[in-house]
Amino acid sequence: MKRFLTIAALSAGLILSALAGTVQAEEVGKVGVDWLGNDIVIDAVQDPKVQGVTCHLASFSRGMIDRLQKGNWFEDPSNASISCEQTGPITIGDIKLGKGGERVFSERTSLIWKKLVITRVYDQKNNTLVYLAHASQVQDGSAKTSLSTVPLYRGDVMWEKGKPQ
């Protein structure tokens, strides 16, 4: 019975994620950094509107001993690093072209207030996709950021609605 409930809960979570259109990160690595159980987690994130681009995001995950020692039980640090590369032929869908860019990925790093976010911005002048990893907080926004670019000058880039002029 317990196994059935676990499978049902996982299935419901997957269905809700699919309906919400959220991008899921796939954990590809986890490096222990100390004896307190703190880890650096490496996730692969696919851009949902740009096929052929994969971002690897490294973020800090606090262990239980660290949480008990330092308090702040329900929050991980805002530190993150990102690297995005072309991993196949690039097909660009209907992306936002404004300077504010478009959120590609979001993951909670606290119970309520904070998220780790990847935002994509198209630099039209330099024909480059810019991916920014940053924290999104309700108050006291974080200045901790990481940046990665994917140039689009190669011949294996296709725009579904035509390249912006």
C-alpha positions as CSV (number, residue, x, y, z in Angstrom):
1,M,0.0,0.0,0.0
2,K,2.8,2.4,0.9
3,R,4.5,1.8,-2.4
4,F,1.3,2.4,-4.3
5,L,0.8,5.8,-2.5
6,T,4.4,6.8,-3.3
7,I,3.9,5.9,-7.0
8,A,0.6,7.7,-7.1
9,A,2.2,10.8,-5.5
10,L,5.1,10.8,-8.0
11,S,2.7,10.3,-10.9
12,A,0.5,13.2,-9.7
13,G,3.6,15.4,-9.4
14,L,4.8,14.6,-12.9
15,I,1.3,15.3,-14.4
16,L,1.1,18.6,-12.5
17,S,4.6,19.6,-13.7
18,A,3.7,18.8,-17.3
19,L,0.4,20.7,-17.1
20,A,2.2,23.7,-15.6
21,G,4.7,23.7,-18.5
22,T,7.6,23.8,-16.1
23,V,11.1,22.7,-17.1
24,Q,12.6,20.0,-15.0
25,A,16.3,19.8,-14.1
26,E,18.0,16.5,-14.4
27,E,20.6,15.8,-11.7
28,V,23.8,14.7,-13.4
29,G,26.2,15.0,-10.6
30,K,26.4,15.5,-6.8
31,V,29.8,16.3,-5.1
32,G,30.1,16.2,-1.4
33,V,32.1,19.2,-0.1
34,D,32.4,18.5,3.7
35,W,31.5,16.2,6.5
36,L,28.3,18.1,7.3
37,G,26.5,16.7,4.3
38,N,26.7,19.8,2.2
39,D,26.8,19.1,-1.5
40,I,27.2,20.8,-4.9
41,V,24.5,19.6,-7.2
42,I,25.0,19.7,-10.9
43,D,21.8,19.7,-13.0
44,A,21.2,19.6,-16.8
45,V,18.4,22.0,-17.9
46,Q,17.0,22.0,-21.4
47,D,15.7,25.3,-22.8
48,P,12.0,24.5,-23.6
49,K,11.9,27.0,-26.5
50,V,15.4,26.4,-27.9
51,Q,16.2,22.8,-29.0
52,G,19.8,21.9,-29.1
53,V,20.9,24.0,-26.1
54,T,21.7,22.5,-22.7
55,C,22.6,24.5,-19.6
56,H,24.5,22.9,-16.7
57,L,23.7,24.5,-13.4
58,A,25.8,24.0,-10.3
59,S,24.2,25.0,-7.0
60,F,24.8,24.4,-3.3
61,S,22.6,22.1,-1.2
62,R,22.9,22.3,2.6
63,G,23.0,19.1,4.6
64,M,20.9,18.5,7.7
65,I,23.7,19.0,10.2
66,D,24.5,22.4,8.6
67,R,20.8,23.3,8.8
68,L,20.7,22.3,12.5
69,Q,23.9,24.2,13.4
70,K,23.2,27.4,11.6
71,G,19.4,27.6,11.7
72,N,17.7,29.0,8.6
73,W,16.4,25.5,8.1
74,F,14.3,26.0,5.0
75,E,16.8,27.8,2.7
76,D,19.8,27.1,0.5
77,P,22.3,29.7,-0.5
78,S,21.8,31.8,-3.7
79,N,25.2,30.7,-5.0
80,A,25.0,29.1,-8.5
81,S,27.1,28.7,-11.6
82,I,25.9,28.1,-15.2
83,S,27.4,26.9,-18.4
84,C,25.3,26.5,-21.6
85,E,26.4,24.9,-24.8
86,Q,25.1,23.8,-28.1
87,T,24.4,20.1,-27.8
88,G,22.8,19.5,-31.2
89,P,21.2,21.4,-34.1
90,I,19.6,24.6,-32.7
91,T,15.9,25.2,-33.4
92,I,14.6,28.4,-31.9
93,G,10.9,28.6,-31.2
94,D,8.8,31.6,-30.1
95,I,11.1,33.3,-27.7
96,K,10.8,36.7,-26.1
97,L,13.1,39.2,-27.7
98,G,12.9,42.1,-25.2
99,K,15.8,43.2,-22.9
100,G,14.1,41.6,-19.9
101,G,14.4,38.2,-21.5
102,E,12.4,35.1,-20.6
103,R,12.5,32.8,-17.6
104,V,13.7,29.3,-18.7
105,F,13.9,27.5,-15.4
106,S,12.9,28.2,-11.8
107,E,13.5,26.1,-8.7
108,R,12.7,26.9,-5.0
109,T,15.7,27.3,-2.7
110,S,13.6,28.2,0.3
111,L,10.2,27.3,1.7
112,I,8.5,30.5,0.4
113,W,10.7,33.4,-0.5
114,K,13.5,32.5,-2.8
115,K,14.0,30.7,-6.1
116,L,17.0,29.9,-8.3
117,V,16.2,31.1,-11.8
118,I,17.7,30.8,-15.3
119,T,16.7,33.7,-17.6
120,R,17.4,33.7,-21.4
121,V,18.1,37.0,-23.2
122,Y,18.6,37.3,-27.0
123,D,21.4,39.7,-27.9
124,Q,20.3,40.5,-31.4
125,K,23.2,42.7,-32.3
126,N,25.7,39.9,-31.5
127,N,23.4,37.0,-32.6
128,T,23.8,35.3,-29.2
129,L,21.6,33.7,-26.6
130,V,22.6,34.8,-23.1
131,Y,21.7,32.7,-20.1
132,L,21.7,34.2,-16.7
133,A,21.5,32.3,-13.4
134,H,20.3,34.3,-10.5
135,A,18.3,34.3,-7.3
136,S,14.8,35.7,-7.2
137,Q,13.8,36.9,-3.8
138,V,10.7,38.8,-2.5
139,Q,13.0,41.1,-0.5
140,D,16.7,41.8,-0.4
141,G,17.3,40.6,-4.0
142,S,20.6,38.8,-4.5
143,A,23.4,40.2,-6.6
144,K,25.0,36.7,-7.0
145,T,24.8,35.9,-10.7
146,S,26.5,33.7,-13.3
147,L,26.4,34.1,-17.0
148,S,26.8,31.9,-20.1
149,T,26.4,32.6,-23.8
150,V,25.6,30.5,-26.9
151,P,26.6,32.2,-30.2
152,L,24.2,31.6,-33.1
153,Y,26.6,32.3,-36.0
154,R,27.0,28.7,-37.1
155,G,24.9,27.4,-40.0
156,D,23.0,24.8,-38.0
157,V,20.5,27.3,-36.4
158,M,16.9,27.4,-37.5
159,W,14.3,30.0,-36.4
160,E,10.8,28.5,-36.5
161,K,9.2,32.0,-37.2
162,G,12.2,33.4,-39.1
163,K,15.2,35.2,-37.7
164,P,14.3,38.6,-36.1
165,Q,15.4,41.5,-38.2
